[in-house]
Each structure stands twice: as C-alpha cells, then as structure tokens.
Amino acid sequence: MTTRIPGPPPQLDVVATVPGAPQIHENAEAMTILVTLPPGSPGAPPHRHSGPAYGYVLKGEIVFELEGEPERVVKAGEAFWEPGGDVIHYQDGNHLTDAESAFVVTMFCVPGRPMLEPVSAEELERRRDRRAPRP
C-alpha cells in the first residue's frame, strides 16, 4: 500500500480553450510531439495536417500562421490551435534569432496518413487569395 504524503493540492490554470467540438476522424491516432527550433529556424515548410492539432509553447516564441488568419507570435506559456484538414499551415518557425524555441503539440491524425503533408508551390499559388495580407 502506498502512503500519500500530505501537501497542498495542485494548481490548475486554463491556458486556452477551443470553442465547439473539434472534428476528429473516427479511429484517429493521437500523437504528441516535441518540436525544438534552433535560433532563426523557419520551421516546417507550408503544410497541412489530416486532423486537428493543439499546441503549447514551452520556451521562446514561434511565428504561427494558418490560412485565412494573419501571422502572429505565440510566446512561452501560450497555446495554439489548428483545425487540420484542408487548412494550410504556413508558418511555425522560431521568432527568435538568438535563442531556441520549443513547443509541444498533440495531433489527431487520420489513420494511414502522415502527420504532416507538405503543400506544393502550385497549390500555394492557386490558393494565394486565401492567405491573410502579409505585414
């Protein structure tokens, strides 16, 4: 039998929420990954995910941009969400040039499909009207 040492209860803080129920494929594979970005890393090339993804920045700052939304900087202690599916994820690079950034993300992937699917230059051109204006 394990004896618990008395102490204060844990502190729970809601970091972020996503309104509405996300669309998760039946029999989805949940995958959690840690992404570490060296200083100045551009991150992954434009891509999409087969299902939704929910992430949390552990340290540093990342530039985050989804199709139809302006790019934004997500800092350590903040979360991000993307619906997956047909939405292009343009940026997830390190916003810092002098320090490493890292985030953890949980994705709900369609079985048999890769976690990350690159988007071709031709498709980016066809859909350029869907990208928010650049700063």
KAWOHU-V923380 format. One record per run of one state. SS is the DSSP state (H for helix, E for strand, C for the rest). FROM is the first residue (numbers start at 1). TO is the last residue. If there is no record, write none. Layout:
ss/from/to
SS/FROM/TO
SS/FROM/TO
//
This chain:
ss/from/to
C/1/28
E/29/37
C/38/46
E/47/48
C/49/52
E/53/59
C/60/60
E/61/66
C/67/71
E/72/75
C/76/78
E/79/82
C/83/88
E/89/94
C/95/100
E/101/109
C/110/116
E/117/118
C/119/120
H/121/126
C/127/127
H/128/130
C/131/135
//
